[in-house]
Amino acid sequence: MMITIECPKCGTAGSQSLLKPDYVGPYRCWKCRELFTIRIENNQVKSWESLTEEQLAEQEEQRRQVEALKAKFGKKPED
């Protein structure tokens, strides 16, 4: 499912492809390159929070650690 996302900083419309109608995670505006954590519910953006490059790297590292633990203990990664 494709949804349109309007950047709160520059107002540019962008598109995001989602497998599920709900999403929480990073989003980068294609035009101004501003980074955000967005929360989407039922294919509609509900909230935005500014995100730094350092915070994004930290989130990605935490996600990798969780996936490594799931693999170690035989858990199937969540979609």
PyMOL Python script that loads the backbone (N, CA, C, O; Angstrom):
from pymol import cmd

cmd.read_pdbstr("""\
ATOM      1  N   MET A   1       0.847  -1.169   0.000  1.00  0.00           N
ATOM      2  CA  MET A   1       0.000   0.000   0.000  1.00  0.00           C
ATOM      3  C   MET A   1       0.895   1.235   0.000  1.00  0.00           C
ATOM      4  O   MET A   1       1.815   1.337   0.811  1.00  0.00           O
ATOM      5  N   MET A   2       0.629   2.160  -0.897  1.00  0.00           N
ATOM      6  CA  MET A   2       1.361   3.433  -0.967  1.00  0.00           C
ATOM      7  C   MET A   2       0.563   4.504  -0.249  1.00  0.00           C
ATOM      8  O   MET A   2      -0.649   4.623  -0.429  1.00  0.00           O
ATOM      9  N   ILE A   3       1.264   5.287   0.573  1.00  0.00           N
ATOM     10  CA  ILE A   3       0.618   6.424   1.211  1.00  0.00           C
ATOM     11  C   ILE A   3       1.444   7.663   0.904  1.00  0.00           C
ATOM     12  O   ILE A   3       2.643   7.570   0.640  1.00  0.00           O
ATOM     13  N   THR A   4       0.804   8.816   0.938  1.00  0.00           N
ATOM     14  CA  THR A   4       1.478  10.084   0.720  1.00  0.00           C
ATOM     15  C   THR A   4       1.761  10.714   2.076  1.00  0.00           C
ATOM     16  O   THR A   4       0.893  10.770   2.948  1.00  0.00           O
ATOM     17  N   ILE A   5       2.996  11.190   2.236  1.00  0.00           N
ATOM     18  CA  ILE A   5       3.427  11.798   3.484  1.00  0.00           C
ATOM     19  C   ILE A   5       3.895  13.214   3.176  1.00  0.00           C
ATOM     20  O   ILE A   5       4.745  13.412   2.308  1.00  0.00           O
ATOM     21  N   GLU A   6       3.350  14.194   3.879  1.00  0.00           N
ATOM     22  CA  GLU A   6       3.759  15.586   3.694  1.00  0.00           C
ATOM     23  C   GLU A   6       4.748  15.957   4.780  1.00  0.00           C
ATOM     24  O   GLU A   6       4.439  15.863   5.968  1.00  0.00           O
ATOM     25  N   CYS A   7       5.944  16.383   4.374  1.00  0.00           N
ATOM     26  CA  CYS A   7       7.007  16.744   5.313  1.00  0.00           C
ATOM     27  C   CYS A   7       6.560  17.935   6.170  1.00  0.00           C
ATOM     28  O   CYS A   7       6.126  18.951   5.627  1.00  0.00           O
ATOM     29  N   PRO A   8       6.660  17.824   7.499  1.00  0.00           N
ATOM     30  CA  PRO A   8       6.251  18.944   8.355  1.00  0.00           C
ATOM     31  C   PRO A   8       7.227  20.122   8.299  1.00  0.00           C
ATOM     32  O   PRO A   8       6.877  21.227   8.713  1.00  0.00           O
ATOM     33  N   LYS A   9       8.432  19.905   7.800  1.00  0.00           N
ATOM     34  CA  LYS A   9       9.404  20.992   7.735  1.00  0.00           C
ATOM     35  C   LYS A   9       9.269  21.800   6.445  1.00  0.00           C
ATOM     36  O   LYS A   9       9.184  23.028   6.491  1.00  0.00           O
ATOM     37  N   CYS A  10       9.250  21.113   5.280  1.00  0.00           N
ATOM     38  CA  CYS A  10       9.245  21.838   4.005  1.00  0.00           C
ATOM     39  C   CYS A  10       7.930  21.725   3.241  1.00  0.00           C
ATOM     40  O   CYS A  10       7.733  22.430   2.251  1.00  0.00           O
ATOM     41  N   GLY A  11       7.027  20.848   3.686  1.00  0.00           N
ATOM     42  CA  GLY A  11       5.726  20.718   3.048  1.00  0.00           C
ATOM     43  C   GLY A  11       5.706  19.887   1.775  1.00  0.00           C
ATOM     44  O   GLY A  11       4.666  19.792   1.123  1.00  0.00           O
ATOM     45  N   THR A  12       6.830  19.285   1.408  1.00  0.00           N
ATOM     46  CA  THR A  12       6.899  18.475   0.200  1.00  0.00           C
ATOM     47  C   THR A  12       6.215  17.137   0.418  1.00  0.00           C
ATOM     48  O   THR A  12       6.383  16.506   1.462  1.00  0.00           O
ATOM     49  N   ALA A  13       5.447  16.709  -0.568  1.00  0.00           N
ATOM     50  CA  ALA A  13       4.774  15.418  -0.499  1.00  0.00           C
ATOM     51  C   ALA A  13       5.719  14.323  -0.965  1.00  0.00           C
ATOM     52  O   ALA A  13       6.393  14.456  -1.987  1.00  0.00           O
ATOM     53  N   GLY A  14       5.758  13.254  -0.211  1.00  0.00           N
ATOM     54  CA  GLY A  14       6.552  12.081  -0.560  1.00  0.00           C
ATOM     55  C   GLY A  14       5.680  10.854  -0.436  1.00  0.00           C
ATOM     56  O   GLY A  14       4.575  10.925   0.101  1.00  0.00           O
ATOM     57  N   SER A  15       6.162   9.735  -0.926  1.00  0.00           N
ATOM     58  CA  SER A  15       5.409   8.484  -0.863  1.00  0.00           C
ATOM     59  C   SER A  15       6.160   7.456  -0.043  1.00  0.00           C
ATOM     60  O   SER A  15       7.391   7.445  -0.010  1.00  0.00           O
ATOM     61  N   GLN A  16       5.418   6.607   0.606  1.00  0.00           N
ATOM     62  CA  GLN A  16       5.984   5.517   1.390  1.00  0.00           C
ATOM     63  C   GLN A  16       5.166   4.281   1.090  1.00  0.00           C
ATOM     64  O   GLN A  16       3.935   4.317   1.105  1.00  0.00           O
ATOM     65  N   SER A  17       5.850   3.196   0.820  1.00  0.00           N
ATOM     66  CA  SER A  17       5.185   1.922   0.582  1.00  0.00           C
ATOM     67  C   SER A  17       5.180   1.126   1.881  1.00  0.00           C
ATOM     68  O   SER A  17       6.227   0.929   2.496  1.00  0.00           O
ATOM     69  N   LEU A  18       4.012   0.673   2.294  1.00  0.00           N
ATOM     70  CA  LEU A  18       3.877  -0.078   3.539  1.00  0.00           C
ATOM     71  C   LEU A  18       3.215  -1.426   3.279  1.00  0.00           C
ATOM     72  O   LEU A  18       2.319  -1.541   2.442  1.00  0.00           O
ATOM     73  N   LEU A  19       3.667  -2.439   4.005  1.00  0.00           N
ATOM     74  CA  LEU A  19       3.038  -3.748   3.918  1.00  0.00           C
ATOM     75  C   LEU A  19       1.813  -3.832   4.825  1.00  0.00           C
ATOM     76  O   LEU A  19       0.849  -4.539   4.532  1.00  0.00           O
ATOM     77  N   LYS A  20       1.874  -3.098   5.929  1.00  0.00           N
ATOM     78  CA  LYS A  20       0.783  -3.096   6.915  1.00  0.00           C
ATOM     79  C   LYS A  20       0.280  -1.667   7.080  1.00  0.00           C
ATOM     80  O   LYS A  20       1.002  -0.728   6.746  1.00  0.00           O
ATOM     81  N   PRO A  21      -0.940  -1.476   7.586  1.00  0.00           N
ATOM     82  CA  PRO A  21      -1.490  -0.123   7.724  1.00  0.00           C
ATOM     83  C   PRO A  21      -0.896   0.669   8.890  1.00  0.00           C
ATOM     84  O   PRO A  21      -1.154   1.865   9.018  1.00  0.00           O
ATOM     85  N   ASP A  22      -0.099   0.008   9.744  1.00  0.00           N
ATOM     86  CA  ASP A  22       0.509   0.681  10.891  1.00  0.00           C
ATOM     87  C   ASP A  22       2.031   0.589  10.788  1.00  0.00           C
ATOM     88  O   ASP A  22       2.577  -0.429  10.362  1.00  0.00           O
ATOM     89  N   TYR A  23       2.713   1.683  11.192  1.00  0.00           N
ATOM     90  CA  TYR A  23       4.169   1.737  11.103  1.00  0.00           C
ATOM     91  C   TYR A  23       4.680   2.748  12.108  1.00  0.00           C
ATOM     92  O   TYR A  23       4.102   3.823  12.273  1.00  0.00           O
ATOM     93  N   VAL A  24       5.762   2.403  12.775  1.00  0.00           N
ATOM     94  CA  VAL A  24       6.502   3.352  13.614  1.00  0.00           C
ATOM     95  C   VAL A  24       7.962   3.169  13.246  1.00  0.00           C
ATOM     96  O   VAL A  24       8.504   2.068  13.345  1.00  0.00           O
ATOM     97  N   GLY A  25       8.598   4.255  12.820  1.00  0.00           N
ATOM     98  CA  GLY A  25       9.997   4.150  12.448  1.00  0.00           C
ATOM     99  C   GLY A  25      10.492   5.404  11.763  1.00  0.00           C
ATOM    100  O   GLY A  25       9.801   6.422  11.724  1.00  0.00           O
ATOM    101  N   PRO A  26      11.702   5.319  11.221  1.00  0.00           N
ATOM    102  CA  PRO A  26      12.312   6.494  10.619  1.00  0.00           C
ATOM    103  C   PRO A  26      11.726   6.836   9.249  1.00  0.00           C
ATOM    104  O   PRO A  26      11.260   5.966   8.514  1.00  0.00           O
ATOM    105  N   TYR A  27      11.765   8.112   8.936  1.00  0.00           N
ATOM    106  CA  TYR A  27      11.365   8.620   7.621  1.00  0.00           C
ATOM    107  C   TYR A  27      12.243   9.818   7.302  1.00  0.00           C
ATOM    108  O   TYR A  27      12.424  10.694   8.148  1.00  0.00           O
ATOM    109  N   ARG A  28      12.796   9.869   6.080  1.00  0.00           N
ATOM    110  CA  ARG A  28      13.609  10.997   5.649  1.00  0.00           C
ATOM    111  C   ARG A  28      12.919  11.651   4.457  1.00  0.00           C
ATOM    112  O   ARG A  28      12.572  10.979   3.486  1.00  0.00           O
ATOM    113  N   CYS A  29      12.725  12.956   4.537  1.00  0.00           N
ATOM    114  CA  CYS A  29      12.140  13.714   3.434  1.00  0.00           C
ATOM    115  C   CYS A  29      13.104  13.665   2.253  1.00  0.00           C
ATOM    116  O   CYS A  29      14.303  13.891   2.416  1.00  0.00           O
ATOM    117  N   TRP A  30      12.593  13.375   1.090  1.00  0.00           N
ATOM    118  CA  TRP A  30      13.443  13.264  -0.093  1.00  0.00           C
ATOM    119  C   TRP A  30      13.975  14.616  -0.560  1.00  0.00           C
ATOM    120  O   TRP A  30      14.997  14.679  -1.244  1.00  0.00           O
ATOM    121  N   LYS A  31      13.284  15.702  -0.193  1.00  0.00           N
ATOM    122  CA  LYS A  31      13.701  17.018  -0.668  1.00  0.00           C
ATOM    123  C   LYS A  31      14.620  17.738   0.320  1.00  0.00           C
ATOM    124  O   LYS A  31      15.743  18.096  -0.034  1.00  0.00           O
ATOM    125  N   CYS A  32      14.156  17.955   1.555  1.00  0.00           N
ATOM    126  CA  CYS A  32      14.965  18.710   2.523  1.00  0.00           C
ATOM    127  C   CYS A  32      15.905  17.812   3.318  1.00  0.00           C
ATOM    128  O   CYS A  32      16.776  18.309   4.032  1.00  0.00           O
ATOM    129  N   ARG A  33      15.739  16.482   3.203  1.00  0.00           N
ATOM    130  CA  ARG A  33      16.600  15.486   3.848  1.00  0.00           C
ATOM    131  C   ARG A  33      16.461  15.468   5.371  1.00  0.00           C
ATOM    132  O   ARG A  33      17.288  14.868   6.058  1.00  0.00           O
ATOM    133  N   GLU A  34      15.424  16.120   5.903  1.00  0.00           N
ATOM    134  CA  GLU A  34      15.183  16.108   7.348  1.00  0.00           C
ATOM    135  C   GLU A  34      14.757  14.705   7.767  1.00  0.00           C
ATOM    136  O   GLU A  34      14.030  14.026   7.042  1.00  0.00           O
ATOM    137  N   LEU A  35      15.214  14.279   8.937  1.00  0.00           N
ATOM    138  CA  LEU A  35      14.914  12.954   9.454  1.00  0.00           C
ATOM    139  C   LEU A  35      13.869  13.050  10.558  1.00  0.00           C
ATOM    140  O   LEU A  35      13.911  13.953  11.393  1.00  0.00           O
ATOM    141  N   PHE A  36      12.930  12.104  10.549  1.00  0.00           N
ATOM    142  CA  PHE A  36      11.861  12.060  11.550  1.00  0.00           C
ATOM    143  C   PHE A  36      11.599  10.621  11.965  1.00  0.00           C
ATOM    144  O   PHE A  36      11.904   9.684  11.228  1.00  0.00           O
ATOM    145  N   THR A  37      11.036  10.459  13.144  1.00  0.00           N
ATOM    146  CA  THR A  37      10.393   9.212  13.521  1.00  0.00           C
ATOM    147  C   THR A  37       8.908   9.477  13.334  1.00  0.00           C
ATOM    148  O   THR A  37       8.358  10.414  13.913  1.00  0.00           O
ATOM    149  N   ILE A  38       8.267   8.653  12.529  1.00  0.00           N
ATOM    150  CA  ILE A  38       6.844   8.851  12.277  1.00  0.00           C
ATOM    151  C   ILE A  38       6.043   7.677  12.818  1.00  0.00           C
ATOM    152  O   ILE A  38       6.538   6.555  12.920  1.00  0.00           O
ATOM    153  N   ARG A  39       4.791   7.966  13.161  1.00  0.00           N
ATOM    154  CA  ARG A  39       3.853   6.934  13.596  1.00  0.00           C
ATOM    155  C   ARG A  39       2.669   6.996  12.645  1.00  0.00           C
ATOM    156  O   ARG A  39       2.000   8.022  12.525  1.00  0.00           O
ATOM    157  N   ILE A  40       2.421   5.872  11.966  1.00  0.00           N
ATOM    158  CA  ILE A  40       1.315   5.775  11.024  1.00  0.00           C
ATOM    159  C   ILE A  40       0.341   4.735  11.563  1.00  0.00           C
ATOM    160  O   ILE A  40       0.734   3.627  11.930  1.00  0.00           O
ATOM    161  N   GLU A  41      -0.930   5.106  11.603  1.00  0.00           N
ATOM    162  CA  GLU A  41      -2.001   4.188  12.011  1.00  0.00           C
ATOM    163  C   GLU A  41      -3.076   4.228  10.947  1.00  0.00           C
ATOM    164  O   GLU A  41      -3.491   5.303  10.514  1.00  0.00           O
ATOM    165  N   ASN A  42      -3.525   3.066  10.527  1.00  0.00           N
ATOM    166  CA  ASN A  42      -4.560   2.964   9.495  1.00  0.00           C
ATOM    167  C   ASN A  42      -4.227   3.822   8.272  1.00  0.00           C
ATOM    168  O   ASN A  42      -5.079   4.527   7.732  1.00  0.00           O
ATOM    169  N   ASN A  43      -2.956   3.737   7.853  1.00  0.00           N
ATOM    170  CA  ASN A  43      -2.469   4.446   6.662  1.00  0.00           C
ATOM    171  C   ASN A  43      -2.542   5.963   6.761  1.00  0.00           C
ATOM    172  O   ASN A  43      -2.604   6.646   5.738  1.00  0.00           O
ATOM    173  N   GLN A  44      -2.535   6.499   7.980  1.00  0.00           N
ATOM    174  CA  GLN A  44      -2.531   7.948   8.165  1.00  0.00           C
ATOM    175  C   GLN A  44      -1.452   8.317   9.186  1.00  0.00           C
ATOM    176  O   GLN A  44      -1.321   7.677  10.230  1.00  0.00           O
ATOM    177  N   VAL A  45      -0.676   9.369   8.861  1.00  0.00           N
ATOM    178  CA  VAL A  45       0.375   9.826   9.769  1.00  0.00           C
ATOM    179  C   VAL A  45      -0.279  10.435  11.005  1.00  0.00           C
ATOM    180  O   VAL A  45      -1.101  11.346  10.901  1.00  0.00           O
ATOM    181  N   LYS A  46       0.095   9.924  12.168  1.00  0.00           N
ATOM    182  CA  LYS A  46      -0.472  10.402  13.429  1.00  0.00           C
ATOM    183  C   LYS A  46       0.489  11.293  14.196  1.00  0.00           C
ATOM    184  O   LYS A  46       0.050  12.194  14.910  1.00  0.00           O
ATOM    185  N   SER A  47       1.811  11.061  14.065  1.00  0.00           N
ATOM    186  CA  SER A  47       2.758  11.906  14.787  1.00  0.00           C
ATOM    187  C   SER A  47       4.119  11.912  14.106  1.00  0.00           C
ATOM    188  O   SER A  47       4.480  10.997  13.366  1.00  0.00           O
ATOM    189  N   TRP A  48       4.868  12.996  14.388  1.00  0.00           N
ATOM    190  CA  TRP A  48       6.225  13.215  13.887  1.00  0.00           C
ATOM    191  C   TRP A  48       7.100  13.600  15.061  1.00  0.00           C
ATOM    192  O   TRP A  48       6.659  14.322  15.956  1.00  0.00           O
ATOM    193  N   GLU A  49       8.335  13.128  15.068  1.00  0.00           N
ATOM    194  CA  GLU A  49       9.342  13.578  16.029  1.00  0.00           C
ATOM    195  C   GLU A  49      10.641  13.752  15.266  1.00  0.00           C
ATOM    196  O   GLU A  49      11.005  12.902  14.454  1.00  0.00           O
ATOM    197  N   SER A  50      11.346  14.854  15.523  1.00  0.00           N
ATOM    198  CA  SER A  50      12.648  15.042  14.894  1.00  0.00           C
ATOM    199  C   SER A  50      13.589  13.930  15.323  1.00  0.00           C
ATOM    200  O   SER A  50      13.509  13.433  16.446  1.00  0.00           O
ATOM    201  N   LEU A  51      14.476  13.547  14.426  1.00  0.00           N
ATOM    202  CA  LEU A  51      15.398  12.449  14.672  1.00  0.00           C
ATOM    203  C   LEU A  51      16.776  12.867  14.166  1.00  0.00           C
ATOM    204  O   LEU A  51      16.902  13.382  13.055  1.00  0.00           O
ATOM    205  N   THR A  52      17.809  12.646  14.980  1.00  0.00           N
ATOM    206  CA  THR A  52      19.171  12.965  14.551  1.00  0.00           C
ATOM    207  C   THR A  52      19.796  11.731  13.907  1.00  0.00           C
ATOM    208  O   THR A  52      19.300  10.616  14.064  1.00  0.00           O
ATOM    209  N   GLU A  53      20.880  11.943  13.188  1.00  0.00           N
ATOM    210  CA  GLU A  53      21.612  10.822  12.578  1.00  0.00           C
ATOM    211  C   GLU A  53      22.100   9.852  13.654  1.00  0.00           C
ATOM    212  O   GLU A  53      22.087   8.638  13.449  1.00  0.00           O
ATOM    213  N   GLU A  54      22.530  10.384  14.797  1.00  0.00           N
ATOM    214  CA  GLU A  54      23.011   9.550  15.890  1.00  0.00           C
ATOM    215  C   GLU A  54      21.890   8.686  16.460  1.00  0.00           C
ATOM    216  O   GLU A  54      22.098   7.508  16.751  1.00  0.00           O
ATOM    217  N   GLN A  55      20.699   9.270  16.620  1.00  0.00           N
ATOM    218  CA  GLN A  55      19.559   8.508  17.131  1.00  0.00           C
ATOM    219  C   GLN A  55      19.163   7.411  16.140  1.00  0.00           C
ATOM    220  O   GLN A  55      18.810   6.302  16.539  1.00  0.00           O
ATOM    221  N   LEU A  56      19.225   7.730  14.854  1.00  0.00           N
ATOM    222  CA  LEU A  56      18.904   6.731  13.830  1.00  0.00           C
ATOM    223  C   LEU A  56      19.895   5.572  13.890  1.00  0.00           C
ATOM    224  O   LEU A  56      19.494   4.410  13.834  1.00  0.00           O
ATOM    225  N   ALA A  57      21.177   5.882  14.003  1.00  0.00           N
ATOM    226  CA  ALA A  57      22.197   4.836  14.092  1.00  0.00           C
ATOM    227  C   ALA A  57      21.986   3.976  15.333  1.00  0.00           C
ATOM    228  O   ALA A  57      22.170   2.759  15.289  1.00  0.00           O
ATOM    229  N   GLU A  58      21.601   4.609  16.438  1.00  0.00           N
ATOM    230  CA  GLU A  58      21.335   3.872  17.676  1.00  0.00           C
ATOM    231  C   GLU A  58      20.139   2.938  17.519  1.00  0.00           C
ATOM    232  O   GLU A  58      20.185   1.790  17.960  1.00  0.00           O
ATOM    233  N   GLN A  59      19.074   3.422  16.896  1.00  0.00           N
ATOM    234  CA  GLN A  59      17.895   2.588  16.650  1.00  0.00           C
ATOM    235  C   GLN A  59      18.240   1.391  15.770  1.00  0.00           C
ATOM    236  O   GLN A  59      17.795   0.274  16.034  1.00  0.00           O
ATOM    237  N   GLU A  60      19.035   1.624  14.725  1.00  0.00           N
ATOM    238  CA  GLU A  60      19.420   0.541  13.826  1.00  0.00           C
ATOM    239  C   GLU A  60      20.278  -0.496  14.535  1.00  0.00           C
ATOM    240  O   GLU A  60      20.122  -1.694  14.299  1.00  0.00           O
ATOM    241  N   GLU A  61      21.187  -0.046  15.407  1.00  0.00           N
ATOM    242  CA  GLU A  61      22.024  -0.967  16.167  1.00  0.00           C
ATOM    243  C   GLU A  61      21.169  -1.803  17.125  1.00  0.00           C
ATOM    244  O   GLU A  61      21.390  -3.008  17.254  1.00  0.00           O
ATOM    245  N   GLN A  62      20.208  -1.187  17.788  1.00  0.00           N
ATOM    246  CA  GLN A  62      19.319  -1.925  18.680  1.00  0.00           C
ATOM    247  C   GLN A  62      18.510  -2.965  17.898  1.00  0.00           C
ATOM    248  O   GLN A  62      18.317  -4.087  18.366  1.00  0.00           O
ATOM    249  N   ARG A  63      18.039  -2.585  16.706  1.00  0.00           N
ATOM    250  CA  ARG A  63      17.279  -3.525  15.877  1.00  0.00           C
ATOM    251  C   ARG A  63      18.150  -4.717  15.481  1.00  0.00           C
ATOM    252  O   ARG A  63      17.685  -5.857  15.509  1.00  0.00           O
ATOM    253  N   ARG A  64      19.417  -4.463  15.112  1.00  0.00           N
ATOM    254  CA  ARG A  64      20.335  -5.552  14.751  1.00  0.00           C
ATOM    255  C   ARG A  64      20.586  -6.478  15.938  1.00  0.00           C
ATOM    256  O   ARG A  64      20.655  -7.696  15.768  1.00  0.00           O
ATOM    257  N   GLN A  65      20.722  -5.915  17.132  1.00  0.00           N
ATOM    258  CA  GLN A  65      20.948  -6.727  18.322  1.00  0.00           C
ATOM    259  C   GLN A  65      19.744  -7.619  18.612  1.00  0.00           C
ATOM    260  O   GLN A  65      19.905  -8.787  18.965  1.00  0.00           O
ATOM    261  N   VAL A  66      18.551  -7.075  18.465  1.00  0.00           N
ATOM    262  CA  VAL A  66      17.331  -7.859  18.692  1.00  0.00           C
ATOM    263  C   VAL A  66      17.238  -8.996  17.678  1.00  0.00           C
ATOM    264  O   VAL A  66      16.922 -10.128  18.043  1.00  0.00           O
ATOM    265  N   GLU A  67      17.512  -8.700  16.404  1.00  0.00           N
ATOM    266  CA  GLU A  67      17.458  -9.731  15.369  1.00  0.00           C
ATOM    267  C   GLU A  67      18.504 -10.812  15.613  1.00  0.00           C
ATOM    268  O   GLU A  67      18.243 -11.990  15.369  1.00  0.00           O
ATOM    269  N   ALA A  68      19.686 -10.425  16.093  1.00  0.00           N
ATOM    270  CA  ALA A  68      20.735 -11.402  16.393  1.00  0.00           C
ATOM    271  C   ALA A  68      20.305 -12.319  17.531  1.00  0.00           C
ATOM    272  O   ALA A  68      20.549 -13.525  17.485  1.00  0.00           O
ATOM    273  N   LEU A  69      19.668 -11.755  18.549  1.00  0.00           N
ATOM    274  CA  LEU A  69      19.176 -12.577  19.662  1.00  0.00           C
ATOM    275  C   LEU A  69      18.066 -13.517  19.206  1.00  0.00           C
ATOM    276  O   LEU A  69      18.015 -14.674  19.625  1.00  0.00           O
ATOM    277  N   LYS A  70      17.185 -13.023  18.352  1.00  0.00           N
ATOM    278  CA  LYS A  70      16.116 -13.890  17.828  1.00  0.00           C
ATOM    279  C   LYS A  70      16.706 -15.049  17.042  1.00  0.00           C
ATOM    280  O   LYS A  70      16.252 -16.186  17.171  1.00  0.00           O
ATOM    281  N   ALA A  71      17.721 -14.763  16.226  1.00  0.00           N
ATOM    282  CA  ALA A  71      18.365 -15.814  15.440  1.00  0.00           C
ATOM    283  C   ALA A  71      19.069 -16.810  16.357  1.00  0.00           C
ATOM    284  O   ALA A  71      19.029 -18.017  16.119  1.00  0.00           O
ATOM    285  N   LYS A  72      19.708 -16.307  17.396  1.00  0.00           N
ATOM    286  CA  LYS A  72      20.436 -17.164  18.325  1.00  0.00           C
ATOM    287  C   LYS A  72      19.503 -18.146  19.036  1.00  0.00           C
ATOM    288  O   LYS A  72      19.853 -19.305  19.260  1.00  0.00           O
ATOM    289  N   PHE A  73      18.309 -17.661  19.385  1.00  0.00           N
ATOM    290  CA  PHE A  73      17.373 -18.499  20.135  1.00  0.00           C
ATOM    291  C   PHE A  73      16.292 -19.117  19.259  1.00  0.00           C
ATOM    292  O   PHE A  73      15.305 -19.649  19.766  1.00  0.00           O
ATOM    293  N   GLY A  74      16.477 -19.047  17.951  1.00  0.00           N
ATOM    294  CA  GLY A  74      15.586 -19.731  17.024  1.00  0.00           C
ATOM    295  C   GLY A  74      14.240 -19.075  16.819  1.00  0.00           C
ATOM    296  O   GLY A  74      13.298 -19.737  16.383  1.00  0.00           O
ATOM    297  N   LYS A  75      14.121 -17.792  17.119  1.00  0.00           N
ATOM    298  CA  LYS A  75      12.863 -17.092  16.917  1.00  0.00           C
ATOM    299  C   LYS A  75      12.813 -16.544  15.501  1.00  0.00           C
ATOM    300  O   LYS A  75      13.817 -16.056  14.982  1.00  0.00           O
ATOM    301  N   LYS A  76      11.652 -16.624  14.880  1.00  0.00           N
ATOM    302  CA  LYS A  76      11.466 -16.069  13.551  1.00  0.00           C
ATOM    303  C   LYS A  76      11.349 -14.547  13.665  1.00  0.00           C
ATOM    304  O   LYS A  76      10.566 -14.051  14.474  1.00  0.00           O
ATOM    305  N   PRO A  77      12.131 -13.790  12.850  1.00  0.00           N
ATOM    306  CA  PRO A  77      11.997 -12.328  12.890  1.00  0.00           C
ATOM    307  C   PRO A  77      10.580 -11.901  12.537  1.00  0.00           C
ATOM    308  O   PRO A  77       9.936 -12.496  11.672  1.00  0.00           O
ATOM    309  N   GLU A  78      10.101 -10.860  13.219  1.00  0.00           N
ATOM    310  CA  GLU A  78       8.762 -10.347  12.936  1.00  0.00           C
ATOM    311  C   GLU A  78       8.774  -9.524  11.685  1.00  0.00           C
ATOM    312  O   GLU A  78       9.769  -8.869  11.373  1.00  0.00           O
ATOM    313  N   ASP A  79       7.668  -9.548  10.955  1.00  0.00           N
ATOM    314  CA  ASP A  79       7.542  -8.755   9.717  1.00  0.00           C
ATOM    315  C   ASP A  79       7.222  -7.338  10.029  1.00  0.00           C
ATOM    316  O   ASP A  79       7.079  -6.523   9.118  1.00  0.00           O
TER     317      ASP A  79
END
""", "prot")
cmd.dss("prot")
cmd.show_as("cartoon", "prot")
cmd.util.cbc("prot")
cmd.orient("prot")
